[in-house]
Amino acid sequence: MKRYKLAVIFTQPPFGNTSSREGLDALLAASAFCNEDEIAVCFMHDGVFNLLADQAPQHILQKDHIAMFKLLDLYDLNERFICQESINQRQLHSAIWLLNDVKSVSTNALFDLLRNAEKILTF
């Protein structure tokens, strides 16, 4: 299993609080201090909703920070993982994802990845 200097895990939904937006800001800022292959970006629990495409936050009077997750491509943050069990529990099997190259992994594999990270930020 690869060792990461930093793992950023998104567990909260994108709207209703600022956790997702703050996590994205922290992730992009941290990328200035680490090589892109030293950072793992993980999505589990309600955090998987951050990757759903075609959301309309303006209908609930929220800013659309979801589109900013596309910046992961620009910053070359390609170590991305999504929890398959979280997808299954939320019945998102046929969802259209914002990012195409997110690796779907089991909860156990995700926890193994987190155990091998030097630092973990949870949002």
N, CA, C and O of each residue as an XYZ file, in Angstrom:
492
protein
N       0.852     -1.183      0.000
C       0.000      0.000      0.000
C       0.887      1.232      0.000
O       1.861      1.318      0.748
N       0.537      2.165     -0.840
C       1.285      3.405     -0.963
C       1.138      4.256      0.298
O       0.078      4.282      0.923
N       2.201      4.939      0.656
C       2.176      5.834      1.822
C       1.990      7.265      1.333
O       2.694      7.720      0.432
N       1.036      7.970      1.936
C       0.748      9.356      1.580
C       1.173     10.275      2.719
O       1.060      9.914      3.891
N       1.660     11.460      2.370
C       1.968     12.454      3.394
C       0.686     13.018      3.986
O       0.625     13.328      5.176
N      -0.343     13.148      3.145
C      -1.589     13.750      3.583
C      -2.770     13.023      2.943
O      -2.760     12.719      1.751
N      -3.772     12.757      3.750
C      -5.043     12.238      3.242
C      -6.122     13.225      3.675
O      -6.228     13.575      4.850
N      -6.909     13.661      2.719
C      -8.035     14.556      2.997
C      -9.292     13.753      2.733
O      -9.494     13.244      1.631
N     -10.134     13.640      3.744
C     -11.328     12.824      3.608
C     -12.565     13.700      3.774
O     -12.708     14.434      4.752
N     -13.447     13.600      2.794
C     -14.708     14.331      2.806
C     -15.802     13.372      3.270
O     -16.083     12.372      2.610
N     -16.416     13.688      4.414
C     -17.474     12.839      4.971
C     -18.809     13.574      5.069
O     -19.835     12.960      5.361
N     -18.800     14.866      4.832
C     -20.000     15.689      4.968
C     -20.579     16.035      3.594
O     -19.839     16.117      2.614
N     -21.898     16.239      3.519
C     -22.504     16.627      2.243
C     -22.061     18.036      1.854
O     -21.571     18.787      2.698
N     -22.229     18.394      0.600
C     -21.723     19.682      0.129
C     -22.484     20.899      0.638
O     -21.930     21.998      0.670
N     -23.728     20.727      1.032
C     -24.532     21.884      1.440
C     -25.099     21.660      2.834
O     -25.222     20.522      3.287
N     -25.437     22.733      3.499
C     -25.979     22.650      4.847
C     -24.977     23.113      5.890
O     -25.363     23.554      6.972
N     -23.698     23.016      5.572
C     -22.642     23.570      6.411
C     -21.459     23.910      5.516
O     -21.512     23.673      4.309
N     -20.409     24.454      6.081
C     -19.270     24.902      5.274
C     -18.132     23.896      5.230
O     -17.072     24.193      4.678
N     -18.323     22.742      5.787
C     -17.257     21.753      5.901
C     -16.658     21.369      4.548
O     -15.437     21.316      4.400
N     -17.493     21.109      3.590
C     -17.019     20.696      2.263
C     -16.190     21.801      1.605
O     -15.113     21.540      1.068
N     -16.687     23.010      1.647
C     -15.979     24.153      1.052
C     -14.642     24.374      1.759
O     -13.624     24.603      1.104
N     -14.641     24.305      3.083
C     -13.407     24.490      3.846
C     -12.400     23.374      3.546
O     -11.197     23.619      3.460
N     -12.906     22.156      3.390
C     -12.035     21.038      3.053
C     -11.384     21.201      1.700
O     -10.198     20.918      1.532
N     -12.156     21.657      0.740
C     -11.614     21.887     -0.600
C     -10.560     22.985     -0.570
O      -9.515     22.857     -1.207
N     -10.823     24.055      0.159
C      -9.836     25.133      0.295
C      -8.551     24.625      0.940
O      -7.454     24.950      0.486
N      -8.687     23.825      2.002
C      -7.516     23.270      2.686
C      -6.736     22.333      1.771
O      -5.505     22.347      1.757
N      -7.456     21.528      1.015
C      -6.811     20.592      0.094
C      -5.993     21.329     -0.958
O      -4.842     20.975     -1.214
N      -6.577     22.338     -1.560
C      -5.865     23.087     -2.600
C      -4.674     23.839     -2.014
O      -3.629     23.936     -2.657
N      -4.817     24.369     -0.807
C      -3.692     25.049     -0.158
C      -2.571     24.058      0.174
O      -1.394     24.367     -0.007
N      -2.936     22.880      0.657
C      -1.936     21.868      1.009
C      -1.171     21.377     -0.204
O      -0.016     20.964     -0.091
N      -1.805     21.419     -1.357
C      -1.135     20.940     -2.571
C       0.077     21.796     -2.925
O       0.931     21.359     -3.697
N       0.170     23.011     -2.376
C       1.330     23.862     -2.615
C       2.553     23.371     -1.840
O       3.684     23.725     -2.171
N       2.321     22.544     -0.794
C       3.408     22.100      0.064
C       3.778     20.638     -0.133
O       4.773     20.178      0.425
N       3.009     19.909     -0.904
C       3.270     18.489     -1.142
C       3.270     18.228     -2.637
O       2.653     18.962     -3.409
N       3.959     17.187     -3.032
C       3.828     16.735     -4.417
C       2.441     16.157     -4.608
O       1.856     15.605     -3.677
N       1.918     16.286     -5.815
C       0.542     15.853     -6.060
C       0.323     14.370     -5.789
O      -0.789     13.978     -5.437
N       1.340     13.540     -5.939
C       1.168     12.109     -5.693
C       1.327     11.740     -4.219
O       1.246     10.565     -3.863
N       1.555     12.745     -3.353
C       1.679     12.506     -1.922
C       0.387     12.799     -1.167
O       0.327     12.661      0.054
N      -0.653     13.206     -1.907
C      -1.932     13.565     -1.295
C      -3.018     12.621     -1.806
O      -3.187     12.444     -3.012
N      -3.747     12.022     -0.873
C      -4.897     11.180     -1.222
C      -6.169     11.955     -0.887
O      -6.298     12.515      0.202
N      -7.095     11.980     -1.825
C      -8.379     12.647     -1.624
C      -9.441     11.553     -1.554
O      -9.608     10.776     -2.495
N     -10.155     11.501     -0.432
C     -11.101     10.404     -0.193
C     -12.510     10.950      0.057
O     -12.691     12.017      0.643
N     -13.493     10.187     -0.404
C     -14.895     10.544     -0.222
C     -15.622      9.340      0.357
O     -15.587      8.250     -0.214
N     -16.279      9.541      1.490
C     -17.068      8.463      2.072
C     -18.241      9.047      2.842
O     -18.314     10.258      3.054
N     -19.145      8.194      3.252
C     -20.393      8.590      3.919
C     -21.101      9.621      3.028
O     -21.162      9.447      1.811
N     -21.633     10.688      3.627
C     -22.328     11.694      2.823
C     -21.373     12.540      1.988
O     -21.817     13.339      1.163
N     -20.089     12.377      2.189
C     -19.100     13.091      1.385
C     -19.142     12.713     -0.084
O     -18.659     13.467     -0.929
N     -19.720     11.542     -0.407
C     -19.813     11.141     -1.810
C     -20.707     12.093     -2.609
O     -20.571     12.196     -3.828
N     -21.621     12.787     -1.921
C     -22.501     13.739     -2.610
C     -21.728     14.919     -3.193
O     -22.236     15.616     -4.072
N     -20.511     15.150     -2.715
C     -19.684     16.224     -3.266
C     -19.303     15.971     -4.715
O     -18.975     16.908     -5.444
N     -19.341     14.724     -5.134
C     -18.914     14.385     -6.488
C     -20.060     14.205     -7.482
O     -19.822     13.883     -8.646
N     -21.289     14.408     -7.039
C     -22.419     14.283     -7.962
C     -22.426     15.442     -8.954
O     -22.340     16.606     -8.562
N     -22.526     15.123    -10.217
C     -22.595     16.151    -11.256
C     -24.005     16.721    -11.346
O     -24.962     16.128    -10.848
N     -24.115     17.855    -11.973
C     -25.406     18.487    -12.286
C     -26.249     18.807    -11.057
O     -27.466     18.623    -11.076
N     -25.618     19.279    -10.001
C     -26.381     19.743     -8.849
C     -26.793     21.195     -9.096
O     -26.138     21.902     -9.861
N     -27.844     21.631     -8.470
C     -28.352     22.989     -8.654
C     -28.467     23.700     -7.309
O     -29.577     23.900     -6.816
N     -27.347     24.084     -6.709
C     -27.382     24.691     -5.378
C     -28.080     26.050     -5.342
O     -28.519     26.490     -4.280
N     -28.185     26.706     -6.472
C     -28.861     28.000     -6.490
C     -30.333     27.872     -6.092
O     -30.928     28.843     -5.627
N     -30.917     26.707     -6.266
C     -32.311     26.486     -5.875
C     -32.504     26.488     -4.360
O     -33.605     26.723     -3.863
N     -31.417     26.222     -3.636
C     -31.498     26.283     -2.170
C     -30.671     27.466     -1.653
O     -30.267     27.511     -0.491
N     -30.436     28.416     -2.556
C     -29.734     29.668     -2.241
C     -28.325     29.430     -1.696
O     -27.903     30.065     -0.729
N     -27.606     28.503     -2.337
C     -26.230     28.195     -1.962
C     -25.303     28.506     -3.134
O     -25.711     28.453     -4.294
N     -24.059     28.830     -2.814
C     -23.056     29.015     -3.857
C     -22.634     27.654     -4.391
O     -22.637     26.659     -3.667
N     -22.269     27.627     -5.671
C     -21.856     26.368     -6.292
C     -20.343     26.178     -6.151
O     -19.578     26.524     -7.050
N     -19.929     25.628     -5.017
C     -18.512     25.325     -4.848
C     -18.180     23.922     -5.362
O     -17.008     23.557     -5.464
N     -19.203     23.143     -5.681
C     -18.989     21.778     -6.178
C     -18.136     21.786     -7.446
O     -17.256     20.942     -7.615
N     -18.399     22.733     -8.323
C     -17.650     22.811     -9.580
C     -16.156     22.986     -9.328
O     -15.336     22.643    -10.180
N     -15.802     23.515     -8.168
C     -14.386     23.718     -7.850
C     -13.646     22.395     -7.637
O     -12.415     22.372     -7.649
N     -14.371     21.310     -7.445
C     -13.692     20.013     -7.341
C     -13.002     19.645     -8.653
O     -12.104     18.802     -8.664
N     -13.410     20.265     -9.748
C     -12.729     20.039    -11.025
C     -11.305     20.586    -11.000
O     -10.483     20.224    -11.842
N     -11.014     21.458    -10.036
C      -9.656     21.977     -9.890
C      -8.667     20.881     -9.508
O      -7.459     21.052     -9.676
N      -9.162     19.764     -8.998
C      -8.267     18.661     -8.670
C      -7.491     18.225     -9.906
O      -6.331     17.826     -9.802
N      -8.122     18.298    -11.071
C      -7.428     17.978    -12.322
C      -6.322     18.991    -12.603
O      -5.205     18.617    -12.961
N      -6.635     20.266    -12.442
C      -5.673     21.337    -12.705
C      -4.472     21.242    -11.772
O      -3.341     21.519    -12.173
N      -4.724     20.848    -10.526
C      -3.657     20.726     -9.531
C      -2.981     19.361     -9.587
O      -2.117     19.064     -8.761
N      -3.365     18.529    -10.550
C      -2.815     17.175    -10.708
C      -2.972     16.310     -9.465
O      -2.104     15.491     -9.162
N      -4.075     16.489     -8.746
C      -4.368     15.654     -7.581
C      -5.167     14.450     -8.071
O      -6.398     14.454     -8.063
N      -4.442     13.431     -8.495
C      -5.055     12.278     -9.149
C      -5.253     11.069     -8.248
O      -5.822     10.065     -8.677
N      -4.794     11.151     -7.014
C      -4.980     10.053     -6.068
C      -6.327     10.266     -5.377
O      -6.387     10.823     -4.281
N      -7.413      9.815     -6.029
C      -8.783     10.057     -5.553
C      -9.491      8.732     -5.338
O      -9.421      7.825     -6.167
N     -10.178      8.644     -4.196
C     -10.828      7.393     -3.834
C     -12.239      7.671     -3.334
O     -12.479      8.662     -2.645
N     -13.157      6.798     -3.683
C     -14.538      6.915     -3.209
C     -14.963      5.572     -2.630
O     -14.651      4.522     -3.192
N     -15.656      5.607     -1.535
C     -16.073      4.395     -0.827
C     -17.256      3.738     -1.545
O     -18.321      4.341     -1.678
N     -17.063      2.521     -1.998
C     -18.109      1.799     -2.719
C     -19.317      1.511     -1.822
O     -20.456      1.581     -2.283
N     -19.081      1.192     -0.557
C     -20.195      0.938      0.349
C     -21.053      2.185      0.551
O     -22.275      2.084      0.658
N     -20.423      3.360      0.604
C     -21.170      4.612      0.733
C     -22.035      4.860     -0.499
O     -23.161      5.345     -0.391
N     -21.502      4.524     -1.662
C     -22.279      4.643     -2.902
C     -23.479      3.706     -2.848
O     -24.598      4.100     -3.175
N     -23.242      2.475     -2.437
C     -24.320      1.484     -2.365
C     -25.398      1.883     -1.355
O     -26.590      1.775     -1.641
N     -24.980      2.339     -0.186
C     -25.943      2.715      0.853
C     -26.834      3.867      0.414
O     -27.993      3.945      0.821
N     -26.311      4.751     -0.404
C     -27.074      5.915     -0.858
C     -27.714      5.694     -2.219
O     -28.271      6.618     -2.811
N     -27.631      4.467     -2.709
C     -28.230      4.057     -3.986
C     -27.804      4.977     -5.139
O     -28.630      5.445     -5.923
N     -26.504      5.215     -5.214
C     -25.943      6.078     -6.253
C     -25.225      5.269     -7.331
O     -24.270      5.751     -7.941
N     -25.682      4.047     -7.563
C     -25.019      3.146     -8.512
C     -24.928      3.746     -9.910
O     -23.912      3.587    -10.586
N     -25.965      4.425    -10.342
C     -25.981      4.955    -11.712
C     -25.764      6.465    -11.734
O     -26.153      7.135    -12.690
N     -25.150      6.996    -10.693
C     -24.907      8.440    -10.610
C     -23.896      8.873    -11.665
O     -23.021      8.107    -12.067
N     -24.039     10.104    -12.095
C     -23.055     10.730    -12.976
C     -22.132     11.543    -12.077
O     -22.572     12.434    -11.351
N     -20.852     11.219    -12.142
C     -19.882     11.829    -11.240
C     -19.212     13.037    -11.883
O     -19.017     13.084    -13.097
N     -18.870     13.993    -11.065
C     -18.204     15.213    -11.494
C     -16.811     14.916    -12.041
O     -16.377     15.523    -13.020
N     -16.125     13.994    -11.411
C     -14.779     13.587    -11.821
C     -14.827     12.164    -12.339
O     -15.498     11.309    -11.761
N     -14.128     11.911    -13.410
C     -14.193     10.595    -14.040
C     -13.227      9.578    -13.460
O     -13.520      8.383    -13.458
N     -12.114     10.016    -12.983
C     -11.071      9.072    -12.587
C     -10.921      8.933    -11.070
O      -9.820      9.043    -10.529
N     -12.035      8.693    -10.406
C     -12.021      8.418     -8.969
C     -12.074      6.906     -8.793
O     -12.938      6.237     -9.360
N     -11.152      6.377     -8.011
C     -11.093      4.931     -7.808
C     -12.108      4.514     -6.747
O     -12.092      5.025     -5.627
N     -12.966      3.609     -7.097
C     -13.946      3.067     -6.164
C     -13.278      1.946     -5.370
O     -12.768      0.982     -5.940
N     -13.291      2.091     -4.034
C     -12.625      1.112     -3.174
C     -13.561      0.722     -2.034
O     -14.511      1.441     -1.723
N     -13.287     -0.410     -1.422
C     -14.078     -0.860     -0.270
C     -13.738     -0.005      0.951
O     -12.724      0.692      0.977
N     -14.594     -0.074      1.946
C     -14.347      0.655      3.195
C     -13.044      0.194      3.827
O     -12.270      1.011      4.327
N     -12.799     -1.103      3.807
C     -11.558     -1.630      4.391
C     -10.330     -1.098      3.665
O      -9.344     -0.732      4.304
N     -10.379     -1.051      2.349
C      -9.253     -0.526      1.578
C      -9.042      0.958      1.875
O      -7.907      1.428      1.952
N     -10.141      1.687      2.040
C     -10.043      3.111      2.364
C      -9.419      3.303      3.745
O      -8.579      4.185      3.927
N      -9.819      2.487      4.715
C      -9.236      2.582      6.051
C      -7.760      2.186      6.043
O      -6.967      2.765      6.786
N      -7.383      1.220      5.224
C      -5.968      0.861      5.084
C      -5.175      2.048      4.546
O      -4.081      2.347      5.023
N      -5.737      2.711      3.555
C      -5.093      3.888      2.982
C      -4.907      4.963      4.055
O      -3.840      5.567      4.155
N      -5.952      5.197      4.857
C      -5.877      6.219      5.899
C      -4.871      5.849      6.985
O      -4.198      6.725      7.528
N      -4.763      4.562      7.304
C      -3.786      4.121      8.295
C      -2.357      4.372      7.817
O      -1.454      4.568      8.630
N      -2.157      4.366      6.521
C      -0.819      4.569      5.966
C      -0.499      6.027      5.668
O       0.583      6.328      5.163
N      -1.412      6.929      5.969
C      -1.154      8.361      5.741
C      -0.481      8.970      6.953
O      -0.797      8.616      8.089
N       0.446      9.886      6.715
C       1.116     10.552      7.820
C       0.180     11.492      8.557
O       0.190     11.536      9.787
N      -0.632     12.245      7.822
C      -1.593     13.189      8.398
C      -2.936     12.996      7.711
O      -3.000     12.685      6.522
N      -4.014     13.186      8.479
C      -5.370     13.053      7.934
C      -6.158     14.296      8.326
O      -6.190     14.694      9.490
N      -6.785     14.890      7.335
C      -7.720     16.005      7.563
C      -9.105     15.502      7.200
O      -9.302     14.958      6.113
N     -10.061     15.676      8.093
C     -11.418     15.198      7.864
C     -12.372     16.384      7.803
O     -12.381     17.255      8.672
N     -13.175     16.384      6.741
C     -14.173     17.447      6.557
C     -15.519     16.839      6.266
O     -16.497     17.564      6.079
